[in-house]
Amino acid sequence: MSVREGSAEDAATFYRLLLFTGERDAFAIHSLDYYRVAFESFAKQDTARLFVAEYEREPLAAIFVTALGEEAIYLYGASGNAHRERMPNHALHWQAMQWAKSRRCTRYDLWGIADTAWAEAPGY
């Protein structure tokens, strides 16, 4: 498996994977144009990356990450149903963290777990 930085042309690949994710996990998604415009808007400012995990040239998963100041934020993720045992999302986040570190980010926000949840956790 490999991870590569995607481009605006990979928005369609991201969206195809997102269709699987939304159906599998029962959540609504925006249109392809929504994600394309969002990515292009951040990319123009060099504050976003789309990472794509592939196995034998088949896209397995993709994530959309931004970096603003010292914080990188995982905004959107998508994964298909093929080769899930390869855990492509782990590789994607590792690559995104490396990118964030190269930009001098000191925090990587997975944007799904509220800060209050951590504060209320036993032993925190």
Secondary structure, DSSP 8 states (H G I E B T S, - for coil): -EEEE--GGGHHHHHHHHHHHHHHHT-----HHHHHHHHHHHHHTT-EEEEEEEETTEEEEEEEEEEETTEEEEEEEEE-STTGGG-HHHHHHHHHHHHHHHTT--EEE-SSS-HHHHHHSTT-
